[in-house]
Amino acid sequence: MKSVYIVIPARNESRKIGEVITKIRKEGFQHILVVDDGSSDQTFQIAEQNGAKVVKHIVNRGAGAATFTGIQTALELDAEIIVTMDADGQHDSKDIQSLIQPILDKKVDVVLGSRLILKKGMPLIRRFFNYIGNLVTWVLFGLWVSDSQSGFKAFSKKAAAAIEIKTNGYEFCSEVIRELKVKKIKYTEIPIKTKYTKYSMQKGQSFANGVSTLVKLVLRSFMK
C-alpha cells in the first residue's frame, strides 16, 4: 500500500472531494494526491484538511493536464503503482484493490476500469456516448477497448513513465489508449461499479465539448 498513489484531478469539487478521500482511506490507501485544476471553490482546502497532498493549477487547464500533473508528481514521489479516479464520487474505492491486483501479480502494466462490461445502472445516453468514444478511439488509434472514456485506471511505474499525454481535456482518455497501442504496453480491463447521481451526471461532457474532443483527437492522431 505504501507504494500506491491515488491521483484525483478535481475542479470545483468541494461538495464531494472530502467524502471521496475518506472512502479511499477506509480501503487502506494513504497516499492520495489531488490536483486542483484552477478551482474557484474550497476544493484545495477541503482536500488538504482531509489529509491529501494537493497540487494546484493556478488556471483551469483541463482534466487531461491535471491527470498528467498528478501522474508526474506521483512518479517524483517514487510511486510504484498509480491509480487515477474521478473526484465526483462516481467511482467505488472498493474497486481499487481489484484494479491494482493484476499489476501486483506482474501480469500487466495497465488496468482499465470498465463501466461497460457489466453495464448495470449506466444510463442509456451514457452507453451511447461511450460507444461513440470507443468507436472514434478505434478508428483513430487502432485499439478497441470496452470503455475508452473511463477515468478509473491503474498504471505500473514503468507504464506511467512511458505514457505521454499531450492533450489537456477529456480526450486524454483516448490518448492513453493510443499510447498502449503505440508503445505496446500490456494491459487488461476489469469491470468496475459506478454510482450515477444527478451530481455526477451534470459533470459529463456537453455536446459542444464532445465535438471539441473529437477534433482534438483527430489532430492528436497526426502527432508522433
C-alpha positions as CSV (number, residue, x, y, z in Angstrom):
1,M,0.0,0.0,0.0
2,K,2.9,2.4,0.7
3,S,3.9,2.5,-3.0
4,V,0.3,3.0,-4.3
5,Y,-0.7,6.6,-5.1
6,I,-4.2,7.6,-5.9
7,V,-4.4,10.6,-8.3
8,I,-7.6,12.6,-8.3
9,P,-7.9,15.5,-10.8
10,A,-10.5,17.9,-9.4
11,R,-12.1,21.2,-10.3
12,N,-14.8,22.8,-8.1
13,E,-15.4,19.6,-6.2
14,S,-15.6,20.9,-2.7
15,R,-19.0,19.2,-2.4
16,K,-17.6,15.7,-2.9
17,I,-13.8,15.7,-2.5
18,G,-13.7,15.2,1.3
19,E,-16.0,12.2,1.1
20,V,-14.0,10.7,-1.8
21,I,-10.8,10.9,0.2
22,T,-12.3,9.5,3.3
23,K,-13.6,6.4,1.4
24,I,-10.2,5.8,-0.2
25,R,-8.6,5.9,3.3
26,K,-11.1,3.4,4.6
27,E,-9.7,1.0,2.0
28,G,-6.2,1.3,3.4
29,F,-4.7,3.7,0.8
30,Q,-3.0,6.6,2.4
31,H,-1.1,8.3,-0.5
32,I,-3.8,10.4,-2.1
33,L,-2.8,13.2,-4.5
34,V,-5.4,15.7,-5.5
35,V,-4.7,18.0,-8.4
36,D,-6.8,21.2,-8.0
37,D,-7.3,22.3,-11.6
38,G,-8.0,26.0,-11.1
39,S,-10.9,25.7,-8.7
40,S,-12.8,28.7,-7.6
41,D,-14.3,27.0,-4.5
42,Q,-12.8,25.3,-1.5
43,T,-11.5,22.1,-3.2
44,F,-7.9,22.8,-2.3
45,Q,-8.6,23.5,1.4
46,I,-11.0,20.6,1.9
47,A,-8.7,18.1,0.2
48,E,-5.8,19.3,2.3
49,Q,-7.9,19.2,5.5
50,N,-8.7,15.6,4.8
51,G,-5.1,14.6,4.6
52,A,-4.5,14.6,0.8
53,K,-1.4,16.0,-0.8
54,V,-2.7,18.8,-3.1
55,V,-1.1,20.3,-6.2
56,K,-2.7,23.3,-7.7
57,H,-3.1,24.6,-11.2
58,I,-3.5,28.4,-11.0
59,V,-5.8,28.4,-14.0
60,N,-8.1,25.6,-15.3
61,R,-6.1,23.5,-17.8
62,G,-8.4,20.6,-18.2
63,A,-8.8,17.0,-17.0
64,G,-6.0,15.6,-19.1
65,A,-3.5,18.2,-17.9
66,A,-4.5,17.7,-14.3
67,T,-4.2,13.9,-14.6
68,F,-0.8,14.2,-16.2
69,T,0.4,16.6,-13.5
70,G,-0.8,14.1,-10.9
71,I,1.0,11.1,-12.6
72,Q,4.2,13.0,-12.9
73,T,4.1,14.2,-9.3
74,A,3.4,10.6,-8.1
75,L,6.4,9.4,-10.0
76,E,8.6,12.1,-8.4
77,L,7.3,10.8,-5.0
78,D,8.5,7.3,-6.0
79,A,5.1,5.7,-6.6
80,E,5.3,2.1,-7.9
81,I,1.6,2.0,-8.9
82,I,-0.6,5.0,-9.8
83,V,-4.4,4.9,-9.8
84,T,-6.4,7.7,-11.4
85,M,-10.0,8.2,-10.4
86,D,-12.7,10.9,-10.6
87,A,-13.4,13.4,-7.9
88,D,-17.2,13.4,-8.2
89,G,-17.8,10.3,-6.2
90,Q,-18.9,8.1,-9.1
91,H,-16.1,5.5,-8.6
92,D,-16.2,3.0,-5.8
93,S,-13.0,3.0,-3.8
94,K,-13.6,-0.7,-3.0
95,D,-12.6,-1.4,-6.6
96,I,-9.1,0.0,-6.2
97,Q,-7.7,-3.3,-4.9
98,S,-9.1,-5.2,-7.9
99,L,-7.8,-2.6,-10.2
100,I,-4.2,-2.8,-9.0
101,Q,-4.1,-6.6,-8.4
102,P,-3.1,-7.6,-12.0
103,I,-0.2,-5.2,-11.7
104,L,0.8,-6.5,-8.3
105,D,0.7,-10.0,-9.9
106,K,3.0,-8.7,-12.7
107,K,0.6,-9.8,-15.3
108,V,0.1,-6.4,-17.0
109,D,1.3,-2.8,-16.7
110,V,-2.0,-1.0,-17.1
111,V,-5.5,-1.9,-15.9
112,L,-8.5,-0.1,-17.4
113,G,-11.7,0.0,-15.2
114,S,-14.6,-0.6,-17.5
115,R,-18.2,0.5,-16.8
116,L,-19.4,-1.3,-19.9
117,I,-18.5,-4.9,-19.1
118,L,-21.4,-5.2,-16.7
119,K,-23.3,-2.0,-17.7
120,K,-25.5,-2.2,-14.6
121,G,-27.1,1.1,-13.8
122,M,-25.5,3.0,-16.7
123,P,-27.9,5.4,-18.3
124,L,-28.7,4.7,-21.9
125,I,-27.4,8.1,-23.1
126,R,-24.0,7.4,-21.3
127,R,-23.8,4.0,-23.0
128,F,-24.4,5.6,-26.4
129,F,-21.7,8.3,-26.0
130,N,-19.2,5.9,-24.6
131,Y,-19.8,3.6,-27.5
132,I,-19.1,6.5,-29.9
133,G,-16.0,7.3,-27.9
134,N,-14.8,3.7,-28.3
135,L,-15.5,3.8,-32.0
136,V,-13.6,7.0,-32.6
137,T,-10.7,5.7,-30.5
138,W,-10.6,2.5,-32.5
139,V,-10.8,4.3,-35.9
140,L,-8.1,6.8,-35.0
141,F,-5.7,4.7,-32.9
142,G,-6.5,1.1,-33.9
143,L,-7.2,-0.4,-30.5
144,W,-10.7,-1.4,-29.3
145,V,-11.5,-1.4,-25.6
146,S,-14.9,-1.7,-23.9
147,D,-14.7,1.7,-22.1
148,S,-12.1,4.1,-23.6
149,Q,-13.5,7.1,-21.7
150,S,-13.2,5.7,-18.2
151,G,-11.1,7.8,-15.8
152,F,-10.6,4.9,-13.4
153,K,-7.2,3.3,-14.3
154,A,-4.1,1.8,-12.8
155,F,-0.6,2.1,-14.1
156,S,2.7,0.5,-13.1
157,K,5.6,2.8,-12.6
158,K,7.1,1.7,-15.9
159,A,3.9,2.4,-17.9
160,A,3.2,5.7,-16.2
161,A,6.7,6.9,-17.1
162,A,6.3,5.8,-20.7
163,I,2.8,7.2,-21.4
164,E,2.8,10.8,-22.8
165,I,-0.3,12.9,-22.6
166,K,-0.2,15.9,-24.9
167,T,-3.8,17.0,-24.8
168,N,-5.4,18.9,-22.0
169,G,-9.1,17.9,-22.0
170,Y,-11.2,14.8,-21.8
171,E,-9.6,13.5,-24.9
172,F,-6.7,12.3,-22.8
173,C,-8.7,9.1,-22.0
174,S,-8.5,8.1,-25.7
175,E,-4.9,9.3,-25.8
176,V,-4.0,6.8,-23.1
177,I,-5.4,4.0,-25.4
178,R,-3.2,5.3,-28.2
179,E,-0.2,5.1,-26.0
180,L,-1.0,1.5,-25.1
181,K,-1.1,0.6,-28.8
182,V,1.9,2.6,-30.0
183,K,4.2,1.6,-27.1
184,K,2.9,-2.0,-26.9
185,I,2.1,-1.7,-23.2
186,K,0.4,-4.9,-21.8
187,Y,-3.0,-4.1,-20.4
188,T,-6.3,-5.7,-19.3
189,E,-9.8,-4.5,-18.5
190,I,-11.8,-5.3,-15.4
191,P,-15.4,-4.4,-14.5
192,I,-16.0,-1.6,-12.1
193,K,-19.0,-0.3,-10.3
194,T,-20.2,3.2,-10.9
195,K,-22.6,5.3,-8.9
196,Y,-24.6,7.6,-11.2
197,T,-26.2,10.6,-9.4
198,K,-27.7,13.8,-10.6
199,Y,-24.5,15.5,-9.5
200,S,-22.1,13.1,-11.4
201,M,-24.3,13.3,-14.5
202,Q,-24.0,17.1,-14.5
203,K,-20.2,16.6,-14.7
204,G,-20.4,14.8,-18.0
205,Q,-19.4,16.4,-21.3
206,S,-21.8,18.6,-23.2
207,F,-22.4,18.0,-27.0
208,A,-20.2,21.0,-27.7
209,N,-17.4,19.6,-25.6
210,G,-17.8,16.3,-27.3
211,V,-17.3,17.9,-30.7
212,S,-14.2,19.7,-29.4
213,T,-12.9,16.5,-28.0
214,L,-13.3,14.8,-31.4
215,V,-11.4,17.5,-33.2
216,K,-8.6,17.3,-30.8
217,L,-8.4,13.6,-31.1
218,V,-8.2,13.8,-34.9
219,L,-5.3,16.3,-34.5
220,R,-3.6,14.0,-32.0
221,S,-3.8,11.1,-34.4
222,F,-1.3,13.0,-36.7
223,M,1.2,13.6,-33.9
224,K,4.1,11.3,-33.3
